[in-house]
Amino acid sequence: RWSLRLQEFDVTVVYKSGRKHSDADCLSRAPVDPPPQDDQEDDFFLGTISADDFAERQRADPELRGLVEYLEGKTAIVPKAFKRGLASFFLRNGVLIKKNFSPLRADYLLVVPSVMRPEVLQALHDDPTAGHLGLSRTLARVQEKYYWPRLAADVARYVRTCRDCHRRKTPPTRPAGFLQPIEPPRRPFQQIGMDLLGPFPTSTCGNKWIVVATDYLTRYAETKALPKGSAAEVAKFFVENIILRHGAPEVLITDRGTAFTADLTQAILGYSHTSHRRTTAYHPQTNGLTERLNKTIADMLAMYVDVEHKTWDAILPYVTFAYNTAVQETTQMTPYK
């Protein structure tokens, strides 16, 4: 780009030595730290073990021995685990050190042999000065001064299996329980779901609620508009629209609403030998099939209801018929079939 720009001028190129051009020289040269001196005092933590003993343990470690021998010139084979960052390793007073390029950590990291890694983890997690902190903080504390292959995985395993942490710390969320799958029924109306939909604007006939029932096998739906959504109304719907039309189901799935848990409803379920399964509190996904039908019915009613929202109960039988005569995506058949 500069060569094209300078072609507009009559330029004479004159050589100028770097010594006389030091004002721009700094822009092309990054500062380089001086190499470590053998007599430089170690600024990393060695604990109660001497540097000579630590060096011996590094040489006795099967994973580190090859790297130490390569740096000492005893072999030309580079261990596979250290090929990527080989230039960052060096020996100081016989101790294997890793040069650190992160400004948030020490300049040099001590390469820990496998026999001493549990001791390091215990000191930086279990010790009172470490505080049994979580994974991210413990990992940052270890990485500040130490290095070994797969360090992050070892720290994660150590923290997650710490018995004191499991015994004393309260998990932030409730432990997940065992899944309770809903077994598919073998015949129509063997298992149904029921729910109350509403309240809606009071219709001309005084209705505010819709009781909805759906068969878990065929997806057939039964609906009825109700004035109050009371237990007596729900129980009457269960007898007249379910038992008398389709027979008593073996399983009924509902939420924990009072209309379904009332004594009257429970008595009818007992007489019909129907097992009542309640959904988990604040978890409507348990009865997801019925909840999805609620949305479909509400959307269909919204398409035909009048401006004052007074005739939705008159439209309800028609949209229920439309639903039951439509092909279901899961069964590839209409519920009527």
C-alpha positions in Angstrom: 0.0 0.0 0.0 2.8 2.4 0.9 4.7 1.6 -2.3 1.7 2.6 -4.4 1.3 5.8 -2.4 5.0 6.7 -2.8 4.9 6.2 -6.6 3.4 9.7 -6.9 6.6 11.3 -5.7 10.2 11.4 -6.9 11.7 9.4 -4.0 15.4 8.7 -3.3 15.9 5.8 -0.9 18.7 6.4 1.6 19.8 3.7 4.1 19.8 4.7 7.7 21.3 2.3 10.3 19.2 1.0 13.2 21.2 2.8 15.8 20.2 6.2 14.2 16.6 5.1 13.8 15.8 4.0 17.3 12.8 6.2 17.6 10.7 3.8 15.4 12.6 0.7 16.3 10.4 0.1 19.4 7.3 -0.4 17.3 8.7 -3.6 15.7 10.3 -5.2 18.6 8.4 -6.7 21.6 10.2 -6.6 24.9 11.8 -10.0 25.8 12.3 -11.1 29.4 15.9 -11.9 30.2 16.6 -15.6 30.6 16.5 -17.0 34.1 19.8 -17.1 35.9 20.8 -20.2 37.9 21.6 -18.1 41.0 18.2 -16.3 40.8 16.1 -17.0 43.9 13.0 -19.2 43.3 9.8 -17.3 43.6 7.5 -20.3 43.6 6.3 -22.4 46.5 8.1 -25.7 47.1 6.5 -26.5 50.5 8.6 -28.4 53.0 10.5 -30.4 50.4 13.9 -29.3 49.1 14.5 -28.4 45.5 16.8 -31.4 45.1 14.2 -33.9 46.4 11.5 -32.3 44.2 13.7 -32.7 41.2 14.3 -36.3 42.0 10.5 -36.9 42.2 10.1 -35.2 38.8 12.7 -37.5 37.3 11.0 -40.6 38.9 7.6 -39.6 37.4 6.9 -41.7 34.3 5.1 -38.8 32.6 7.8 -36.1 33.4 11.0 -38.2 33.0 11.0 -38.0 29.2 10.7 -34.2 29.2 13.5 -33.7 31.8 15.8 -36.0 29.8 15.0 -34.1 26.6 15.8 -30.8 28.2 19.0 -32.2 29.6 20.0 -33.4 26.1 19.9 -37.1 27.0 17.3 -37.9 24.3 15.9 -36.4 21.2 12.5 -37.8 21.7 9.9 -35.3 22.8 7.1 -36.7 25.0 3.7 -36.5 23.2 2.0 -34.7 26.0 4.5 -31.8 25.9 5.0 -31.3 22.2 2.5 -28.5 21.9 4.1 -26.1 24.4 7.6 -27.5 24.5 9.3 -24.0 24.2 7.8 -23.0 27.5 9.5 -25.7 29.6 13.0 -25.3 31.0 15.2 -26.5 33.9 16.2 -24.3 36.8 18.6 -25.8 39.3 17.5 -29.2 38.0 13.8 -28.5 38.7 11.4 -28.6 35.8 9.6 -25.2 35.3 7.0 -24.0 32.9 7.1 -20.4 31.6 3.8 -18.7 32.1 2.5 -16.2 29.6 -0.7 -15.2 31.6 -0.5 -11.8 33.4 -2.8 -13.1 36.0 -0.5 -15.8 37.3 3.1 -16.2 38.4 5.9 -15.9 35.8 7.0 -19.5 36.3 4.8 -22.5 37.1 6.2 -25.5 39.0 5.6 -28.8 37.2 4.2 -31.1 39.8 4.9 -34.9 39.6 1.9 -37.2 39.9 2.9 -38.4 43.4 2.6 -34.9 44.8 -0.6 -33.7 43.1 -3.0 -35.0 45.8 -0.9 -33.0 48.3 -1.2 -29.8 46.2 -4.9 -30.3 45.8 -5.5 -30.9 49.5 -3.5 -27.8 50.4 -5.3 -25.6 47.9 -8.8 -26.9 48.6 -9.1 -28.6 52.0 -6.8 -26.3 54.0 -8.4 -23.6 56.2 -6.6 -21.0 54.1 -8.2 -22.5 51.0 -11.7 -22.7 52.4 -13.2 -25.6 50.5 -14.2 -23.3 47.7 -15.9 -24.4 44.5 -14.4 -25.6 41.2 -13.6 -22.4 39.5 -11.9 -20.7 42.5 -9.9 -23.8 43.4 -8.8 -24.2 39.8 -7.7 -20.6 39.6 -5.7 -21.1 42.9 -3.9 -24.2 41.6 -3.2 -22.7 38.1 -1.7 -19.6 39.7 1.5 -21.4 40.7 1.4 -25.0 39.4 1.1 -27.0 36.2 0.7 -30.6 35.1 -1.0 -32.3 32.2 -4.8 -32.6 32.6 -4.7 -30.3 35.6 -8.2 -28.9 35.1 -9.7 -32.4 34.9 -7.9 -33.5 38.1 -9.1 -30.4 40.0 -12.7 -30.9 38.9 -12.6 -34.6 40.0 -11.1 -33.7 43.3 -13.6 -30.9 44.1 -16.7 -32.9 43.0 -15.7 -35.9 45.1 -14.8 -33.9 48.2 -16.7 -35.6 51.1 -16.6 -32.6 53.3 -18.2 -30.4 50.6 -20.9 -33.0 50.0 -21.6 -33.3 53.7 -21.6 -29.7 54.7 -22.7 -27.7 51.6 -26.3 -27.4 50.6 -26.9 -27.8 46.8 -28.3 -24.7 45.2 -31.2 -26.7 43.7 -33.2 -29.6 44.7 -31.8 -33.0 43.7 -33.5 -34.4 40.7 -35.8 -37.3 41.4 -36.3 -40.4 39.4 -38.3 -40.1 36.2 -41.8 -41.5 36.3 -42.6 -42.3 32.6 -46.3 -42.5 31.6 -46.8 -45.9 30.1 -48.8 -45.9 26.8 -52.3 -47.4 27.2 -53.4 -50.6 25.5 -57.0 -49.6 24.6 -59.0 -46.3 24.1 -59.9 -44.5 27.3 -57.9 -46.8 29.5 -55.9 -43.7 30.5 -57.2 -40.1 30.3 -56.1 -36.6 31.4 -58.4 -33.9 32.7 -58.0 -30.2 33.4 -59.9 -27.0 33.9 -59.4 -24.3 31.4 -60.3 -20.7 32.3 -61.7 -18.5 33.7 -63.1 -17.0 30.5 -65.4 -14.0 30.2 -68.8 -14.9 31.5 -70.9 -16.1 28.6 -74.5 -15.4 27.8 -75.4 -18.7 29.5 -73.3 -17.9 32.6 -70.3 -20.2 31.9 -66.7 -19.2 32.8 -64.8 -22.5 32.7 -64.1 -25.4 30.4 -63.5 -28.9 31.6 -61.3 -30.8 29.2 -60.5 -34.5 29.0 -58.3 -36.3 26.4 -57.6 -40.0 25.8 -53.9 -40.8 25.9 -54.2 -43.4 23.1 -56.5 -41.9 20.4 -56.2 -38.2 21.5 -60.0 -38.0 21.5 -61.2 -35.0 23.4 -64.3 -34.4 25.5 -65.1 -30.8 26.6 -67.9 -29.0 28.5 -68.6 -25.4 29.5 -69.1 -24.9 33.3 -70.4 -22.0 35.3 -68.1 -22.4 38.4 -65.6 -25.2 37.7 -66.6 -26.8 41.0 -66.0 -30.3 42.1 -69.7 -31.2 41.7 -69.6 -30.0 38.0 -66.3 -31.8 37.3 -67.6 -35.0 38.9 -70.9 -34.9 36.9 -68.8 -34.4 33.7 -66.6 -37.4 34.5 -69.7 -39.6 35.0 -71.8 -38.4 32.1 -69.2 -37.6 29.4 -66.5 -40.2 30.3 -67.9 -43.2 32.2 -71.3 -43.4 30.5 -69.9 -42.9 27.0 -66.5 -44.6 27.1 -66.4 -46.7 30.2 -64.5 -46.1 33.4 -60.8 -45.4 32.8 -58.1 -47.2 34.7 -56.0 -44.1 35.2 -56.9 -40.4 35.5 -54.1 -37.8 35.3 -54.9 -34.3 36.7 -53.2 -31.4 38.5 -53.7 -30.8 42.2 -56.7 -28.5 41.7 -59.4 -28.6 44.4 -62.0 -29.8 41.8 -60.0 -33.0 41.3 -58.9 -33.6 44.9 -62.3 -32.9 46.5 -64.0 -35.8 48.5 -66.8 -36.0 45.9 -64.5 -36.5 43.0 -62.4 -39.0 45.0 -65.4 -41.0 45.9 -66.5 -41.4 42.3 -63.0 -42.4 41.3 -63.1 -44.9 44.1 -66.4 -46.4 43.0 -65.2 -46.6 39.4 -61.9 -48.2 40.5 -60.0 -45.4 38.7 -56.4 -44.7 39.8 -55.9 -41.0 40.3 -52.4 -39.7 39.5 -51.7 -36.1 40.3 -49.0 -34.0 38.6 -46.1 -32.6 40.5 -46.8 -29.1 41.9 -45.9 -26.3 39.6 -45.0 -28.8 36.9 -47.8 -29.0 34.3 -45.6 -30.8 31.9 -46.5 -34.1 33.6 -50.0 -33.8 32.0 -48.5 -32.3 28.9 -51.0 -33.9 26.5 -54.0 -32.2 28.2 -52.1 -28.9 28.6 -51.4 -28.9 24.8 -55.1 -29.6 24.1 -56.0 -26.6 26.3 -53.9 -24.3 24.1 -55.4 -25.8 20.9 -59.0 -25.3 22.2 -58.3 -21.8 23.3 -56.7 -20.8 20.0 -59.7 -22.3 18.0 -62.2 -20.5 20.2 -60.4 -17.2 19.6 -60.9 -17.6 15.9 -64.7 -17.6 16.1 -65.7 -15.8 19.3 -67.8 -12.6 19.0 -66.5 -9.2 19.9 -68.0 -9.2 23.4 -66.7 -12.8 24.1 -70.1 -13.9 25.1 -70.7 -16.9 22.7 -67.5 -19.0 23.3 -69.5 -21.7 25.1 -71.8 -22.1 22.1 -68.8 -22.5 19.8 -67.1 -25.0 22.0 -68.9 -28.2 20.7 -68.1 -27.2 17.1 -64.3 -26.7 17.7 -64.2 -29.9 19.7 -65.7 -31.7 16.8 -63.2 -30.1 14.5 -60.4 -31.2 16.7 -61.7 -34.8 16.9 -62.0 -35.1 13.1 -58.5 -33.7 12.4 -55.6 -36.1 11.7 -53.2 -36.2 14.7 -49.5 -35.9 13.8 -48.5 -38.6 16.3 -51.0 -41.2 15.3 -51.5 -40.2 11.7 -55.3 -40.8 12.2 -58.2 -38.8 13.5 -59.3 -39.5 17.1 -62.7 -40.7 15.8 -61.0 -43.6 14.1 
